[in-house]
Amino acid sequence: MMVNEEYLNQKYVELCRRYSLNPSMLRDIVYYRSLGYNNEVIAKKLGTTRQTVHNYTNKIQLMERNEVATIILATIVGIAGLSLIISLLSKK
């Protein structure tokens, strides 16, 4: 299955706007939650409050299933892309 990154990112940004979420913050929260961190640890890592992280996770719970899938997929693609860039840069 081929993923159109540009389309996926566009949908991701639209969802962030719809739910009044910062795209970068949301991506980081989803990433850290996937690693098993709790809201307090995530808040410390991101330099924000536990309540902010809680608000983001609550909004995710209000989303439709396909919206959550878009958020997760965009996070995975974003992290994979970042990992690839870091890997390529470290080879020089």
Contact map, one row per residue, 1 for C-alpha under 8 A:
11100000000000000000000000000000000000000000000000000000000000000000000000000000000000000000
11110000000000000000000000000000000000000000000000000000000000000000000000000000000000000000
11111001000000000000000000000000000000000000000000000000000000000000000000000000000000000000
01111111000000000000000000000000000000000000000000000000000000000000000000000000000000000000
00111111100000000000000000000000000000000000000000000000000000000000000001001000000000000000
00011111110000000000000000000000000000000000000000000000000000000000000000000000000000000000
00011111111000000000000000000000000000000000000000000000000000000000000000000000000000000000
00111111111100000000000000000000000000000000000000000000000000000000010001000000000000000000
00001111111110000000000000000000000000000000000000000000000000000000000001000000000000000000
00000111111111000000000000000000000000000000000000000000000000000000000000000000000000000000
00000011111111100000000000000000000000000000000000000000000000000000010000000000000000000000
00000001111111110000001000000000000000000000000000000000000000000000011001000000000000000000
00000000111111111000001000000000000000000000000000000000000000000000000000000000000000000000
00000000011111111100000000000000000000000000000000000000000000000000000000000000000000000000
00000000001111111110000000000000000000000000000000000000000000000010000000000000000000000000
00000000000111111111111000000000000000000000000000000000000000000000000000000000000000000000
00000000000011111111110000000000000000000000000000000000000000000000000000000000000000000000
00000000000001111111100000000000000000000000000000000000000000000000000000000000000000000000
00000000000000111111100000000000000000000000000000000000001000000000000000000000000000000000
00000000000000011111110000000000000000000000000000000000000000000000000000000000000000000000
00000000000000011111111011000000000000000000000000000001000000000000000000000000000000000000
00000000000000011001111111000000000000000000000000000000000000000000000000000000000000000000
00000000000110010000111111100000000000000000000000000000000000000000000000000000000000000000
00000000000000000000011111110000000000000000000000000000000000000000000000000000000000000000
00000000000000000000111111111000000000000000010000000000000000000000000000000000000000000000
00000000000000000000111111111100000000000000000000000001000000000000000000000000000000000000
00000000000000000000001111111110000000000000000000000000000000000000001001100000000000000000
00000000000000000000000111111111000000000000010000000000000000000000000000000000000000000000
00000000000000000000000011111111100000000100000000001001000000000000000000000000000000000000
00000000000000000000000001111111110000000000000000000000000000000000000100100000000000000000
00000000000000000000000000111111111000000000000000000000000000000000000000100000000000000000
00000000000000000000000000011111111110000100000000000000000000000000000000000000000000000000
00000000000000000000000000001111111111000100000000000000000000000000000000000000000000000000
00000000000000000000000000000111111110000000000000000000000000000000000000000000000000000000
00000000000000000000000000000011111110000000000000000000000000000000000000000000000000000000
00000000000000000000000000000001111111000000000000000000000000000000000000000000000000000000
00000000000000000000000000000001111111101100000000000000000000000000000000000000000000000000
00000000000000000000000000000000100111111100000000000000000000000000000000000000000000000000
00000000000000000000000000000000000011111110000001001100000000000000000000000000000000000000
00000000000000000000000000000000000001111111000011000000000000000000000000000000000000000000
00000000000000000000000000000000000011111111100000000000000000000000000000000000000000000000
00000000000000000000000000001001100011111111110001001000000000000000000000000000000000000000
00000000000000000000000000000000000000111111111111011000000000000000000000000000000000000000
00000000000000000000000000000000000000011111111110000000000000000000000000000000000000000000
00000000000000000000000000000000000000001111111100000000000000000000000000000000000000000000
00000000000000000000000010010000000000000111111100000000000000000000000000000000000000000000
00000000000000000000000000000000000000000011111110000000000000000000000000000000000000000000
00000000000000000000000000000000000000000011111111011000000000000000000000000000000000000000
00000000000000000000000000000000000000010011001111111000000000000000000000000000000000000000
00000000000000000000000000000000000000110110000111111100000000000000000000000000000000000000
00000000000000000000000000000000000000000000000011111110000000000000000000000000000000000000
00000000000000000000000000000000000000000010000111111111000000000000000000000000000000000000
00000000000000000000000000001000000000100110000111111111100000000000000000000000000000000000
00000000000000000000000000000000000000100000000001111111110000000000000000000000000000000000
00000000000000000000000000000000000000000000000000111111111000000000000000000000000000000000
00000000000000000000100001001000000000000000000000011111111100000000000000000000000000000000
00000000000000000000000000000000000000000000000000001111111110000000000000000000000000000000
00000000000000000000000000000000000000000000000000000111111111000000000000000000000000000000
00000000000000000010000000000000000000000000000000000011111111100000000000000000000000000000
00000000000000000000000000000000000000000000000000000001111111100001000000000000000000000000
00000000000000000000000000000000000000000000000000000000111111100000000000000000000000000000
00000000000000000000000000000000000000000000000000000000011111110000000000000000000000000000
00000000000000000000000000000000000000000000000000000000001111111011000000000000000000000000
00000000000000000000000000000000000000000000000000000000000001111111000000000000000000000000
00000000000000000000000000000000000000000000000000000000000000111111100000000000000000000000
00000000000000000000000000000000000000000000000000000000000000011111110000000000000000000000
00000000000000100000000000000000000000000000000000000000000000111111111000000000000000000000
00000000000000000000000000000000000000000000000000000000000100111111111100000000000000000000
00000000000000000000000000000000000000000000000000000000000000001111111110000000000000000000
00000001001100000000000000000000000000000000000000000000000000000111111111000000000000000000
00000000000100000000000000100000000000000000000000000000000000000011111111100000000000000000
00000000000000000000000000000100000000000000000000000000000000000001111111110000000000000000
00000000000000000000000000000000000000000000000000000000000000000000111111111000000000000000
00001001100100000000000000100000000000000000000000000000000000000000011111111100000000000000
00000000000000000000000000100110000000000000000000000000000000000000001111111110000000000000
00000000000000000000000000000000000000000000000000000000000000000000000111111111000000000000
00001000000000000000000000000000000000000000000000000000000000000000000011111111100000000000
00000000000000000000000000000000000000000000000000000000000000000000000001111111110000000000
00000000000000000000000000000000000000000000000000000000000000000000000000111111111000000000
00000000000000000000000000000000000000000000000000000000000000000000000000011111111100000000
00000000000000000000000000000000000000000000000000000000000000000000000000001111111110000000
00000000000000000000000000000000000000000000000000000000000000000000000000000111111111000000
00000000000000000000000000000000000000000000000000000000000000000000000000000011111111100000
00000000000000000000000000000000000000000000000000000000000000000000000000000001111111110000
00000000000000000000000000000000000000000000000000000000000000000000000000000000111111111000
00000000000000000000000000000000000000000000000000000000000000000000000000000000011111111100
00000000000000000000000000000000000000000000000000000000000000000000000000000000001111111110
00000000000000000000000000000000000000000000000000000000000000000000000000000000000111111111
00000000000000000000000000000000000000000000000000000000000000000000000000000000000011111111
00000000000000000000000000000000000000000000000000000000000000000000000000000000000001111111
00000000000000000000000000000000000000000000000000000000000000000000000000000000000000111111
00000000000000000000000000000000000000000000000000000000000000000000000000000000000000011111
